[in-house]
Amino acid sequence: MPMTESADDSRHKAKMENRKAVQDAEVASKTVEKGLLIVHTGKGKGKSTAAWGLMLRAIGRGFRIGVVQFGKGAWETGERKAIETFGDQVSWHTLGEGFTWETQDRARDVAAAERAWAKAKELMADPSIRLLVLDELNIALRYDHLDIADVVATLAGRRPDLHVVVTGRNAKPELIEAADLVTEMNLVKHHFAAGVKAQEGIEY
């Protein structure tokens, strides 16, 4: 005996058909294609992690990627080891000297930030780079190791097909205003509070 469509099923189908029509119209209305300035900020874990996810997606699309790490020292991380397998498709530069509370030397921190920013500008000028991750740039800006006006102006003046992802807590209002996409990672619960240390494969 053939099954008949119930009233609930019919209502659901009609609702989803209407939803699809609205969604299709919304998608069709978006016609601009451009390089995006993306900011990952907030107190929650996952800002750099999300950037690595975007990087992997872009690699899968054949993009050449640039990475400049501002705050982190040259400690070995799983993401860097993995990315090394892609060879010249990724140009990775870890130019920080560790966190500011580790160096305890503002002049060194400023010099490291300036070296990293110079490398970032060099990669921005490379037409083969399609996605550039500026990891922990927000930290350098927070502590005024770089001039925010220069950074924002340079990012705003980048070539139109270049995507840039900036990570780190406490993104400056000027950067947020200039960005196309801003995501704030909110802290709900963190295992550090329960005494769990940073672990291989999760934090690094």
Secondary structure by P-SEA (a helix, b strand, c coil): ccccccaaaaaaaaaaaaaaaaaaaaaaacccccccbbbbbcccccaaaaaaaaaaaaaaabbbbbbbbccccccccaaaaaaccccccccccccccccccccccaaaaaaaaaaaaaaaaaaaacccccbbbbcaaaaaaaaccccaaaaaaaaaaccccbbbbbbbccccaaaaaaccbbbbbccccccccccccccccccc
